[in-house]
Amino acid sequence: MFFAPVTRAALSHFSGLRFLPVCAIALLFSLLPFSLMGQELQDVEKLGRAINTEDYDEASPVISLDGNSLYFTRTGSPDFIRTLIYDGIDISTSMLESEYRKTLSEIYSQLAGKPVRDPYLSIYNQDIYIAMGSNGKIDSVIHPGPPLNNALPNGVMSAAADTASIVVINQFYESGSMYEGFSTVEVDSFGNFSFPRPLHIYDFYNRSGNVNLAMNRHGMIMILSLEQDDSHGQNDLYISFKIKDDLWSAPVNIGSDLNTPFQESTPFLTQDGRTLYFSSDRPGTAGGMDIWVSNRLDYTWKQWSPPERLLEPVNSEYDDAQACIDDAGSFIYFSSRRDGSSDIFRLPLEPKPKLSKPLVIRGRIVDGDTGKAIRAELYYGPESSEQYLEYFHTYTGMFNAELHDYEVYKFFARKAGYQPANLKYDARLADMQDLSEHYMVLKLYKMQKNDPPVEHTVDIDTSLTIAERIARLPVGEKIAFHNLYFEKAKAAVLEKSFPALDELAMGLEKNLSLRIQIEGHTDNVGSDKDLMELSWQRAEAIKSYLVEKGIDESRISTVGYGSKRPVSDNFSEENRSKNRRVEVRLMGK
């Protein structure tokens, strides 16, 4: 494994510090899984001798958000930062070499829970290094001194919420104390580092020897790898939300979509927050830890696609972990033990199209009659995602949304007592016009008594065949079909709809006096015109299928209602799916 174990003993001034191991991963830039898994793979590149050494372990690559700095950790090197603070004073400068080595050995022994005879070669001797460069080329490597490094375990976890800060392991205090947790470090324009500022997480604890985190680009979400009471086995992936500056919610287990009885660790989030990379030793690996990838499915951050293992040559029969991707999506960096010790490798990628610069949507949600901004809920995300990936509850009616993907985005606003509103925005056109901002207004209108009522469908014994159900309907009533399927946003009937349609055709053949109307309905995601047209086209597609089966077309009429006749609200995907339906109304018998 890559990482040092952690003790639970509290140490302060060398007898009360609590340490976490260095297990870092960065938040960086966007790459969907197919960009990596579908391309022609090349040989991986082992980074040069300025980064990788033969005698020591290099791991935990983390790219700064501006893409110009690659942070990594070197373990067990005698060329470490010797600073050791006690009561605010660096005692390393006044100690004899033998005294210093003995003191450090005692500290590391307490961490390890067993004697550490040579602290300089210990796995607790961990320092942060920074490779500087641009466009995938490394120009220089620096080894920063205090406050970023000292004689205690050091490591970068993630890039933070802006280009000038990082998250590091452990909570440091200027007196010299250090406690379990994480801290934020600011980096100024001259490359100077602030003293680490503790980051507090409610109910934070970890029962294993490994801990990692990844922060999303906006600094509002953290994915942590921990072992807690509700873990499935070893380390699981947890979600934590920012409450206010330096204060975060208690970690919540993401669940079985991602977690197994095996170890899940070293999370990494892409820039758009849609894709999560992590490492695991679950069944299906080539050996040891392998890197896996999953896509986020909704705004709750708890629904994820089934993880897929990255192919060779990223994964190997040895431990492979700590994936991160540079700002342009040009390389995936990762740690591997394939050459014996832990080293840092990278693989060229085919970048996913993205906007040339972030596009900020500055919006208002207003009462459509008065024009006044109102408190409301906003859901938004790229159109390529079936569900909305982002959520914001605005108390003032104002909102900002930062877009990065080169595609169409969808926005949906709602408020109790109002008709919801939605619209689409093509970020590609804004990019072509070199826009960095766009102003948007979503109008919500209060529900009126004459608004479309919630539709009622007659209950018919579902044990009957479709033919029997239609025959028993009173004229003017209808039954709904939720087992008819179409291509997404199209009227093409999918093959899995054929059994239900065949049964409907047989019922019409047996009851030649029946005349029906096929009614198409949609949810409210899209423009009214498009939804009306789509619902009618789908009703026509059903009619065409029945006519091909021999039913006289004069017995079948069609109509499309779009989103005008919902059977449920559209506030959730479950309810929207109820509104996406085809109904058959009996017109005569």
Summary of the structure (lengths in Angstrom):
residues: 589
radius of gyration: 29.4
end to end distance: 74.0
largest distance: 104.9
contacts: 1975
relative contact order: 0.10
helix: 15%
strand: 36%
